Amino acid sequence: MGKVTDGSLRFDDSRAQRFAPRDGVEKTAVLVRPVDPDAQTVIATRFGRQRLIGAFYAVAEGETSYGATRREFEATHRAVGPNRWVKCAPVLAYRIDEPGMVETVINGHVEGTVEARRGDWIVQQHTGEVMVIDDDAFRERYAEAESDNETA
């Protein structure tokens, strides 16, 4: 992860490895469709504020809750029951050894800014979204991908 002059961190492809979602890790997610498709919704999460525009999923995963754009969520998950989902898309990720701020941009708008601590994982979804996941949560959700046939 390279530091930029403003102290923020950018995803560093040269450090990233491919990881696949672990089998059986389910989450609860409910689709929220605002009446105004351009409406902005702000969600306060334990890792910061998210700004989502239009339809999104309200997601509960373990003790964490967050929002995910409909496009991003449906591109990376599959339904396994009513409001029950599992992640099916691999990611690129690496652990950081320096703290900093990571800005998440989805579909051209800033979703939020998250503090990354030493030992956290910087994760890039196959759709390009970058996020921060703490070490325990990352190891619970992901394992090294077995082959290059699994693409992020």
ROTOR-721153 format. One line per field, with one value per residue: chain; x, y, z of N, C-alpha, C, CB in turn; residue in one letter. Coordinates in pm, 1 decimal. Glycine has a CB too. Example, Ala and Ser with C-alpha at 12.3 -4.5 7.8 and 13.67 -1.06 7.14 Angstrom:
REM ROTOR-721153
kette = (A:A)
n_xx = (1319.0:1285.0)
n_yy = (-569.0:-225.0)
n_zz = (780.0:708.0)
ca_xx = (1230.0:1367.0)
ca_yy = (-450.0:-106.0)
ca_zz = (780.0:714.0)
c_xx = (1320.0:1290.0)
c_yy = (-330.0:3.0)
c_zz = (780.0:787.0)
cb_xx = (1130.8:1408.4)
cb_yy = (-447.3:-59.8)
cb_zz = (904.6:572.5)
rest = (A:S)
***
This chain:
REM ROTOR-721153
kette = (A:A:A:A:A:A:A:A:A:A:A:A:A:A:A:A:A:A:A:A:A:A:A:A:A:A:A:A:A:A:A:A:A:A:A:A:A:A:A:A:A:A:A:A:A:A:A:A:A:A:A:A:A:A:A:A:A:A:A:A:A:A:A:A:A:A:A:A:A:A:A:A:A:A:A:A:A:A:A:A:A:A:A:A:A:A:A:A:A:A:A:A:A:A:A:A:A:A:A:A:A:A:A:A:A:A:A:A:A:A:A:A:A:A:A:A:A:A:A:A:A:A:A:A:A:A:A:A:A:A:A:A:A:A:A:A:A:A:A:A:A:A:A:A:A:A:A:A:A:A:A:A)
n_xx = (85.9:72.3:168.3:4.0:45.4:-143.9:-170.3:-336.5:-398.2:-327.6:-438.1:-207.0:-118.6:107.0:167.6:-41.3:-223.5:-416.3:-725.5:-977.3:-1327.6:-1418.9:-1586.8:-1929.4:-1963.4:-2205.3:-2420.7:-2663.4:-2875.6:-3061.7:-3244.5:-3264.3:-3469.7:-3477.8:-3736.9:-3671.3:-3448.7:-3202.5:-3142.8:-2944.4:-2807.2:-2691.7:-2494.3:-2400.2:-2129.3:-1922.1:-1674.0:-1675.9:-1847.0:-2073.8:-2166.2:-2424.5:-2571.8:-2888.0:-3036.8:-2951.1:-2793.2:-2864.6:-2653.6:-2583.5:-2329.0:-2193.5:-2094.0:-2099.1:-2238.8:-2331.9:-2356.0:-2403.4:-2361.5:-2617.6:-2537.1:-2262.9:-2289.2:-2458.6:-2295.7:-2095.8:-2191.6:-2407.2:-2742.8:-2859.2:-3082.9:-3387.4:-3307.5:-3050.8:-2710.9:-2405.4:-2064.2:-1915.2:-1716.1:-1368.2:-1099.7:-845.4:-578.1:-382.0:-180.6:-126.3:149.4:160.8:-24.6:-311.4:-541.2:-808.1:-978.5:-1291.9:-1423.8:-1702.5:-1856.7:-1780.3:-1835.1:-1754.9:-1771.7:-1696.1:-1452.2:-1203.9:-1031.3:-726.7:-551.9:-229.9:-157.5:-411.6:-608.9:-597.1:-831.4:-932.1:-1216.1:-1347.0:-1482.8:-1353.1:-1385.5:-1232.2:-1150.6:-1117.7:-1030.8:-1024.4:-767.2:-857.4:-1125.9:-1077.6:-928.0:-1121.0:-1305.4:-1171.6:-946.8:-627.5:-635.0:-664.6:-585.0:-489.8:-710.7:-920.7:-1055.4:-1019.0)
n_yy = (-115.3:207.1:521.2:831.7:1183.6:1310.4:1143.0:928.9:584.2:380.1:108.7:-150.0:-326.8:-487.3:-608.9:-771.1:-1077.4:-1357.6:-1450.2:-1677.2:-1697.1:-1852.9:-2166.0:-2192.0:-1961.1:-1766.3:-1481.8:-1238.8:-1050.8:-776.7:-632.6:-290.3:-51.3:264.7:511.2:724.4:677.2:799.8:868.4:940.4:743.4:735.8:537.2:449.7:270.3:32.3:75.5:323.0:586.7:515.8:612.5:561.3:537.2:511.8:183.0:-61.6:-320.1:-401.8:-537.7:-800.1:-945.7:-1171.4:-997.8:-758.6:-493.1:-347.2:-153.7:-237.0:-170.9:-251.0:-350.8:-421.8:-610.3:-814.3:-900.5:-1035.5:-1224.9:-1510.0:-1616.0:-1822.9:-1882.6:-1736.7:-1405.8:-1486.9:-1522.3:-1614.4:-1540.7:-1549.6:-1468.1:-1439.0:-1242.4:-984.2:-930.1:-801.8:-782.7:-493.7:-300.0:-52.2:215.0:398.9:594.6:474.6:529.0:449.3:400.0:375.4:308.2:560.8:741.5:858.8:631.5:604.9:673.7:489.8:394.3:229.4:-8.3:-114.8:-442.4:-494.4:-601.3:-504.2:-506.4:-586.0:-597.9:-795.0:-620.5:-386.7:-231.4:-115.5:-215.2:-226.8:-483.0:-629.7:-840.9:-1083.8:-1111.7:-1125.8:-1367.6:-1545.4:-1531.9:-1573.0:-1773.3:-1866.6:-1867.2:-2157.4:-2184.4:-2012.8:-2002.9:-1907.0:-1605.4:-1261.6)
n_zz = (0.0:-95.7:35.0:3.7:-45.6:121.3:338.0:304.3:210.9:-70.3:-276.4:-336.5:-595.8:-640.5:-401.1:-343.8:-291.2:-406.2:-265.3:-156.2:-72.2:234.7:266.9:362.9:518.5:611.2:562.1:661.5:457.7:342.4:84.2:21.8:-112.8:-193.3:-244.1:-411.9:-664.6:-674.0:-420.7:-133.9:116.7:445.1:646.7:966.9:1070.8:1251.3:1151.0:1036.9:852.3:589.9:262.7:55.7:-264.5:-406.8:-453.9:-209.2:-10.0:323.2:546.0:771.3:937.7:1135.2:1416.7:1292.6:1105.1:794.9:488.6:143.3:-198.4:-431.6:-682.8:-639.3:-428.3:-533.9:-740.7:-611.8:-437.6:-359.2:-328.8:-64.7:65.2:199.0:236.0:306.1:241.3:68.6:14.7:-304.3:-472.6:-532.6:-383.0:-396.8:-174.4:105.6:405.8:605.4:728.6:824.8:962.6:836.9:634.2:436.5:143.6:19.5:-294.5:-496.5:-796.8:-889.3:-682.1:-351.9:-98.4:166.0:427.7:581.8:874.6:873.5:1054.4:1176.5:1074.0:978.9:695.1:357.6:115.1:-211.3:-401.0:-676.3:-835.0:-802.1:-572.8:-275.6:51.8:413.3:634.7:952.4:1099.3:1233.6:1139.9:864.1:838.5:923.1:716.2:467.8:263.2:126.9:-225.2:-427.1:-693.1:-998.8:-1154.1:-1016.3:-1020.7:-935.6)
ca_xx = (0.0:153.3:115.6:-12.0:85.7:-243.1:-172.7:-423.6:-332.6:-382.6:-416.9:-80.8:-133.0:229.7:171.7:-165.6:-238.1:-555.1:-789.4:-1114.0:-1414.1:-1431.2:-1718.9:-2021.8:-1974.4:-2330.0:-2458.4:-2800.7:-2877.9:-3194.6:-3238.4:-3334.5:-3494.3:-3537.2:-3833.8:-3591.9:-3332.9:-3079.9:-3133.2:-2821.4:-2829.0:-2569.7:-2500.1:-2289.6:-2081.7:-1811.5:-1552.3:-1692.5:-1973.5:-2085.8:-2264.5:-2470.3:-2669.9:-2980.4:-3064.7:-2836.6:-2823.0:-2827.6:-2589.7:-2541.4:-2229.9:-2139.3:-2129.6:-2079.4:-2344.1:-2285.0:-2431.2:-2331.0:-2442.0:-2683.6:-2452.5:-2145.0:-2328.9:-2507.3:-2184.7:-1997.7:-2260.7:-2520.0:-2845.2:-2870.1:-3211.1:-3445.8:-3219.6:-2925.5:-2616.9:-2264.4:-1976.8:-1867.2:-1609.5:-1240.0:-1051.5:-701.9:-560.5:-254.9:-176.0:-44.4:233.6:158.4:-162.0:-347.4:-681.7:-839.4:-1101.8:-1365.0:-1496.6:-1784.5:-1930.0:-1741.6:-1859.1:-1689.3:-1862.8:-1651.9:-1309.8:-1188.9:-897.9:-661.8:-451.1:-122.7:-207.3:-536.1:-598.3:-654.4:-896.8:-992.9:-1316.1:-1326.4:-1545.2:-1264.8:-1400.9:-1126.3:-1201.1:-1028.4:-1086.6:-927.2:-703.5:-942.1:-1239.1:-1027.1:-892.1:-1245.9:-1380.5:-1095.3:-830.0:-554.3:-696.3:-587.6:-531.8:-509.6:-838.7:-1013.4:-1017.5:-1078.8)
ca_yy = (0.0:326.4:642.4:949.3:1298.6:1349.4:1043.1:816.7:466.2:331.5:-34.3:-180.7:-455.5:-567.3:-680.5:-846.8:-1219.3:-1396.1:-1525.2:-1722.4:-1701.6:-1984.1:-2227.8:-2193.8:-1835.3:-1702.5:-1351.1:-1196.5:-926.3:-735.8:-528.2:-165.7:24.4:396.0:557.1:803.6:594.6:877.6:904.8:904.0:690.9:732.5:432.0:453.3:135.4:36.0:118.4:456.8:616.1:479.6:687.9:475.5:601.4:417.6:55.5:-123.2:-426.3:-388.2:-666.8:-838.3:-1052.9:-1184.8:-882.0:-640.1:-454.9:-248.2:-147.2:-272.6:-136.6:-367.0:-404.3:-485.4:-726.1:-922.2:-948.1:-1109.2:-1317.1:-1585.6:-1643.1:-1961.8:-1889.9:-1603.3:-1309.3:-1553.9:-1513.6:-1648.5:-1474.7:-1647.1:-1410.5:-1420.4:-1105.2:-960.1:-871.9:-812.2:-718.1:-372.7:-283.1:89.3:264.3:506.5:606.3:415.9:583.0:354.8:464.5:280.1:371.2:699.9:828.5:816.2:564.3:635.4:669.3:395.4:388.0:98.5:-23.1:-212.2:-579.8:-508.9:-642.8:-418.7:-603.0:-531.5:-685.2:-808.3:-504.9:-272.1:-168.1:-143.3:-206.4:-266.7:-587.4:-663.2:-970.5:-1195.5:-1125.4:-1169.4:-1510.0:-1620.1:-1527.1:-1602.4:-1863.3:-1848.0:-1934.3:-2274.9:-2178.2:-1888.3:-2007.9:-1827.7:-1468.4:-1154.7)
ca_zz = (0.0:-104.7:99.5:-80.0:34.8:221.0:444.2:271.5:155.3:-197.2:-296.9:-403.3:-665.6:-634.0:-272.8:-325.8:-322.1:-430.3:-157.9:-186.7:46.8:299.5:252.6:475.6:592.0:566.9:616.5:637.8:381.2:297.7:-17.7:53.9:-236.1:-166.0:-342.9:-506.0:-699.3:-655.6:-279.3:-64.2:250.7:525.2:747.0:1063.3:1100.8:1347.9:1082.4:981.1:783.9:448.6:185.4:-53.6:-350.4:-468.0:-387.6:-141.7:85.9:463.5:568.7:906.4:926.1:1270.3:1499.2:1210.2:1010.9:698.4:365.1:20.6:-314.6:-490.3:-790.5:-579.0:-349.2:-619.9:-823.7:-531.9:-347.0:-412.5:-228.2:-20.3:134.0:212.1:302.0:346.7:130.0:86.8:-81.5:-402.1:-554.7:-465.0:-368.1:-384.3:-41.5:176.3:537.8:607.2:846.1:860.0:969.3:744.8:597.7:306.7:87.9:-63.8:-403.2:-570.4:-907.7:-905.5:-566.7:-228.7:-5.6:301.8:458.5:691.2:935.1:868.0:1159.9:1150.7:1082.6:904.2:555.7:255.1:27.4:-332.4:-461.6:-821.4:-898.5:-782.0:-441.3:-179.0:188.7:521.3:720.8:1056.5:1078.2:1276.6:1047.9:734.1:845.7:936.0:590.8:346.2:261.7:1.1:-338.7:-465.4:-828.3:-1068.9:-1223.6:-936.8:-1053.2:-854.3)
c_xx = (90.0:86.9:109.3:14.5:-16.1:-255.2:-263.5:-341.7:-402.3:-349.0:-291.8:-90.5:-11.1:239.8:56.2:-151.8:-386.6:-605.5:-932.6:-1197.2:-1417.5:-1573.6:-1800.6:-2032.8:-2095.0:-2346.9:-2603.2:-2795.9:-3018.9:-3178.8:-3324.4:-3345.4:-3557.7:-3634.5:-3762.7:-3466.3:-3199.2:-3059.5:-3000.4:-2857.4:-2695.6:-2589.2:-2378.3:-2253.3:-1968.2:-1682.1:-1565.8:-1828.8:-1964.8:-2191.1:-2299.1:-2576.1:-2755.8:-2997.6:-2936.7:-2885.6:-2778.6:-2780.6:-2553.3:-2451.8:-2159.7:-2188.6:-2116.1:-2200.0:-2289.9:-2378.7:-2343.5:-2419.6:-2500.9:-2594.8:-2332.7:-2184.4:-2371.5:-2399.0:-2089.9:-2060.3:-2366.8:-2614.8:-2846.9:-2999.4:-3267.9:-3355.8:-3089.5:-2836.5:-2480.8:-2184.4:-1922.6:-1750.4:-1480.3:-1199.8:-899.3:-681.3:-416.7:-266.2:-87.7:35.4:244.8:13.2:-186.0:-496.5:-700.5:-974.7:-1163.8:-1445.5:-1571.4:-1862.4:-1903.1:-1773.8:-1794.0:-1793.4:-1825.2:-1500.9:-1294.3:-1045.8:-846.8:-552.1:-345.7:-178.9:-340.6:-506.4:-663.8:-703.5:-955.6:-1087.8:-1290.2:-1390.8:-1463.8:-1277.9:-1287.1:-1182.6:-1094.5:-1100.4:-982.1:-882.5:-793.5:-1056.9:-1192.0:-997.9:-1015.2:-1316.5:-1305.8:-982.3:-757.2:-621.1:-605.2:-525.8:-556.2:-639.5:-945.4:-972.9:-1089.6:-1133.0)
c_yy = (120.8:442.5:753.7:1069.3:1338.7:1247.6:925.5:703.9:426.1:183.2:-57.3:-320.7:-545.6:-647.0:-779.0:-993.5:-1248.1:-1483.4:-1558.5:-1721.2:-1843.2:-2034.8:-2210.9:-2066.7:-1760.1:-1566.0:-1325.7:-1064.0:-901.8:-620.9:-409.4:-86.2:158.8:434.8:636.7:722.9:667.9:919.7:858.3:859.4:687.0:629.9:446.1:309.4:145.2:81.8:255.1:474.2:574.0:568.0:603.2:549.4:493.9:291.2:-2.9:-236.7:-382.6:-527.2:-683.6:-960.3:-1065.6:-1068.7:-750.8:-618.6:-345.9:-246.8:-185.5:-235.7:-263.3:-432.5:-481.0:-614.8:-842.7:-977.6:-1038.9:-1212.3:-1397.4:-1617.0:-1791.5:-1984.8:-1749.8:-1512.2:-1369.8:-1562.5:-1567.8:-1576.8:-1581.5:-1595.0:-1397.5:-1273.2:-1103.0:-890.8:-886.1:-740.0:-595.5:-365.5:-136.3:136.1:374.7:506.7:550.0:470.0:478.5:431.7:356.1:356.8:521.1:792.4:769.9:757.3:599.4:633.5:587.7:400.4:245.1:96.0:-124.2:-352.9:-602.1:-555.4:-538.3:-514.4:-530.2:-636.2:-694.4:-694.1:-377.2:-204.2:-211.5:-122.6:-251.7:-372.3:-622.1:-808.9:-1087.9:-1220.0:-1175.4:-1319.4:-1598.8:-1633.0:-1579.2:-1701.2:-1838.8:-1928.1:-2046.4:-2265.9:-2041.3:-1888.1:-1930.2:-1683.3:-1368.7:-1048.2)
c_zz = (0.0:-34.2:-2.7:10.3:140.3:335.1:416.1:209.4:26.5:-210.7:-380.4:-465.2:-649.1:-504.0:-256.7:-365.3:-337.6:-314.7:-198.2:-59.0:103.9:281.8:380.0:556.7:536.8:631.5:583.2:563.7:328.7:199.2:24.4:-75.1:-202.3:-277.7:-451.9:-539.6:-685.7:-509.9:-221.0:76.3:321.8:635.4:837.2:1098.3:1202.1:1283.1:1016.4:916.4:637.8:385.6:63.1:-133.0:-415.7:-386.2:-328.0:-53.2:223.9:505.2:716.2:891.2:1059.9:1354.5:1423.0:1119.7:920.8:579.1:248.0:-97.9:-374.0:-595.7:-734.4:-508.1:-437.8:-711.5:-745.5:-437.6:-422.0:-297.6:-194.5:57.3:142.4:296.6:355.4:224.7:169.0:-21.3:-175.7:-485.6:-474.5:-463.1:-380.3:-250.8:7.1:309.8:530.6:736.6:886.0:863.9:866.9:719.5:456.7:261.5:-3.7:-166.9:-480.0:-675.2:-916.7:-790.2:-442.3:-135.1:137.9:312.0:585.2:742.6:927.0:974.1:1116.6:1171.5:1014.0:762.1:466.7:146.5:-93.1:-390.1:-611.8:-899.0:-878.6:-647.5:-350.2:-39.8:286.4:604.6:825.3:1040.5:1116.4:1179.2:911.3:735.2:861.2:801.5:468.3:370.1:129.4:-108.6:-384.9:-603.7:-889.3:-1148.4:-1146.5:-956.3:-965.8:-945.3)
cb_xx = (-97.4:180.2:203.1:-155.9:111.7:-378.1:-214.1:-536.4:-333.3:-326.0:-539.3:39.4:-158.0:351.4:169.5:-276.5:-173.8:-568.6:-786.6:-1113.2:-1558.0:-1393.8:-1705.4:-1984.1:-1842.9:-2450.9:-2368.0:-2881.2:-2775.8:-3285.1:-3284.6:-3259.9:-3585.5:-3426.7:-3944.1:-3554.9:-3347.7:-3082.8:-3250.2:-2720.3:-2894.8:-2535.6:-2505.8:-2327.9:-2034.6:-1791.5:-1514.1:-1583.4:-2008.2:-2121.6:-2209.6:-2525.9:-2601.0:-2933.5:-3128.1:-2757.9:-2754.1:-2949.0:-2464.3:-2665.3:-2127.0:-1983.8:-2042.8:-1950.9:-2473.0:-2139.8:-2489.3:-2293.1:-2358.2:-2817.9:-2403.7:-2076.0:-2441.8:-2623.4:-2107.2:-1915.7:-2325.3:-2472.4:-2984.1:-2749.4:-3196.7:-3586.3:-3293.4:-2952.2:-2604.0:-2241.5:-1860.4:-1980.4:-1651.9:-1131.0:-1096.3:-645.3:-655.6:-138.9:-124.0:-132.1:372.0:241.9:-193.3:-271.4:-729.8:-840.4:-1075.6:-1457.1:-1400.0:-1880.3:-2079.8:-1804.4:-2010.5:-1614.8:-1859.7:-1711.7:-1248.6:-1226.1:-900.5:-603.2:-516.8:1.6:-219.5:-614.7:-663.2:-549.2:-1007.2:-884.1:-1460.0:-1382.3:-1685.4:-1289.4:-1538.0:-1001.5:-1328.7:-985.9:-1128.6:-987.6:-575.3:-997.6:-1312.8:-900.2:-796.0:-1338.1:-1421.9:-1039.0:-872.7:-406.0:-724.2:-673.9:-594.1:-393.0:-882.9:-1012.0:-1045.6:-976.4)
cb_yy = (0.2:361.2:684.8:955.8:1414.8:1367.7:1106.4:861.2:349.1:413.2:-98.5:-171.8:-431.7:-477.2:-581.2:-783.4:-1309.8:-1471.4:-1445.0:-1865.1:-1653.9:-1976.1:-2377.0:-2300.1:-1749.3:-1791.3:-1237.5:-1184.1:-931.1:-694.3:-582.8:-83.1:-55.6:503.7:642.8:945.6:544.2:1000.9:844.4:1022.8:549.9:873.7:290.4:535.3:61.7:-101.4:16.6:485.3:766.7:329.0:830.9:340.6:690.3:382.3:-44.4:-18.6:-559.1:-334.9:-681.0:-868.4:-1025.0:-1189.8:-877.8:-652.9:-407.0:-277.8:-8.3:-426.2:-60.5:-326.5:-290.4:-389.1:-688.8:-873.2:-829.7:-1012.2:-1239.9:-1716.5:-1597.3:-1999.8:-1953.3:-1612.5:-1244.4:-1697.4:-1369.6:-1804.0:-1397.1:-1687.5:-1273.4:-1503.9:-1045.2:-873.8:-937.4:-753.6:-815.9:-247.0:-340.8:174.0:315.6:492.9:754.9:259.2:715.9:264.4:544.9:201.0:347.1:751.8:848.4:934.5:410.8:536.9:813.3:252.3:437.3:69.1:-67.1:-186.8:-619.1:-376.0:-781.7:-311.4:-681.3:-490.4:-633.2:-941.3:-485.5:-173.0:-204.2:-52.7:-290.6:-143.7:-714.4:-639.7:-977.6:-1168.9:-990.8:-1090.7:-1534.5:-1552.4:-1387.9:-1474.9:-2017.0:-1890.0:-1835.0:-2394.7:-2286.7:-1861.5:-2153.5:-1869.0:-1438.8:-1094.1)
cb_zz = (120.9:-248.9:221.1:-146.9:-54.1:154.3:570.9:175.5:256.5:-319.0:-364.9:-303.0:-813.2:-648.3:-158.1:-406.4:-210.9:-565.9:-24.9:-250.3:12.2:451.1:218.1:564.3:580.1:599.7:560.7:771.6:264.0:418.2:-155.0:166.3:-333.1:-151.1:-276.1:-446.1:-840.1:-744.8:-199.8:-61.0:247.0:584.4:680.9:1192.7:971.2:1411.0:978.7:879.8:794.6:430.9:143.9:0.0:-457.4:-605.6:-486.8:-57.9:45.8:554.2:480.7:1001.4:810.6:1268.7:1623.5:1126.5:1085.0:653.6:344.7:17.9:-419.7:-551.8:-881.5:-479.6:-254.6:-703.1:-880.7:-451.7:-230.4:-483.8:-277.6:66.2:275.5:274.7:414.9:407.4:82.3:80.8:-10.1:-493.4:-609.4:-533.2:-232.1:-504.4:57.9:91.5:646.6:591.1:820.4:758.8:1109.9:612.7:605.8:313.4:11.2:21.7:-497.6:-475.8:-892.0:-1024.1:-543.6:-160.9:-26.5:400.7:474.7:646.3:1083.0:724.8:1293.7:1244.8:1224.7:902.3:534.1:199.2:103.5:-437.2:-433.4:-870.7:-844.1:-886.9:-377.7:-203.0:205.8:609.4:638.2:1198.0:1157.1:1416.4:1032.7:696.5:962.4:1037.3:565.1:288.7:277.5:15.9:-454.0:-458.8:-915.5:-1160.0:-1243.7:-784.6:-1198.5:-755.6)
rest = (M:G:K:V:T:D:G:S:L:R:F:D:D:S:R:A:Q:R:F:A:P:R:D:G:V:E:K:T:A:V:L:V:R:P:V:D:P:D:A:Q:T:V:I:A:T:R:F:G:R:Q:R:L:I:G:A:F:Y:A:V:A:E:G:E:T:S:Y:G:A:T:R:R:E:F:E:A:T:H:R:A:V:G:P:N:R:W:V:K:C:A:P:V:L:A:Y:R:I:D:E:P:G:M:V:E:T:V:I:N:G:H:V:E:G:T:V:E:A:R:R:G:D:W:I:V:Q:Q:H:T:G:E:V:M:V:I:D:D:D:A:F:R:E:R:Y:A:E:A:E:S:D:N:E:T:A)
***
